[in-house]
Amino acid sequence: MIHRPIFVTDDRYAVPTLRIVQAASTALAVELAKRVLQESSHHKGVELWEADALVLSLGERMAHASSS
C-alpha cells in the first residue's frame, strides 16, 4: 500500500485539510478521493497528488492553485 495525500477544501476552514489514504493503485486512490468529497456537504473540493503531480482535482480549487 502507498500513502497518498488528498487535500480537502472545506468551507469551515481557511486552509485545506490534509488526508492521507492508503491505496494500492492510483485508480483506488481516485475512488477514495471521490468518497472524501461526498462525506460532508462542507467538503467543496479535493485534490489528489502523487509525488509532485496533481492526479485529480474535483470541485473548488485550492487557493494556491488559482492564485498564480
C-alpha positions in Angstrom: 0.0 0.0 0.0 1.2 3.5 -0.8 0.3 6.6 1.3 -1.3 9.2 -0.9 -2.2 12.7 0.1 -5.7 14.2 -0.5 -6.2 17.9 0.2 -9.8 18.7 1.1 -11.3 22.2 0.6 -13.7 22.6 3.5 -15.9 25.7 3.9 -15.3 25.6 7.7 -11.6 26.2 7.4 -9.3 28.8 5.8 -6.8 26.3 4.6 -7.1 22.8 3.0 -7.2 19.8 5.2 -4.7 17.0 4.5 -6.0 13.5 4.5 -3.6 10.6 3.9 -5.1 7.4 2.4 -3.5 4.1 1.7 -4.2 2.8 -1.7 -2.5 0.1 -3.8 -3.2 1.9 -7.1 -3.9 5.3 -8.5 -7.4 4.2 -9.5 -8.3 3.2 -6.0 -6.9 6.5 -4.7 -9.1 8.4 -7.1 -12.2 6.5 -5.8 -11.2 7.3 -2.2 -10.8 11.0 -3.1 -14.3 11.0 -4.6 -15.7 9.4 -1.4 -14.0 12.0 0.7 -15.6 14.8 -1.4 -19.0 13.2 -0.7 -18.5 12.6 3.0 -19.7 16.1 4.0 -21.6 19.0 2.5 -18.8 21.1 3.9 -16.3 19.5 1.5 -16.2 21.7 -1.6 -13.2 20.2 -3.4 -10.5 17.6 -3.3 -7.1 17.3 -4.9 -5.1 14.0 -5.1 -1.4 14.2 -5.5 1.3 11.7 -6.3 4.8 12.9 -5.8 4.7 16.5 -7.2 2.0 15.8 -9.8 -1.7 16.6 -9.5 -3.6 13.5 -10.3 -7.2 14.6 -9.6 -9.0 17.8 -8.9 -12.7 17.9 -8.2 -14.9 20.7 -7.1 -13.4 24.0 -5.9 -9.7 24.5 -6.5 -7.5 25.3 -3.6 -6.3 29.0 -3.2 -2.7 28.2 -4.0 -3.6 26.6 -7.4 -5.7 29.6 -8.6 -3.6 32.4 -7.2 -0.8 32.3 -9.8 
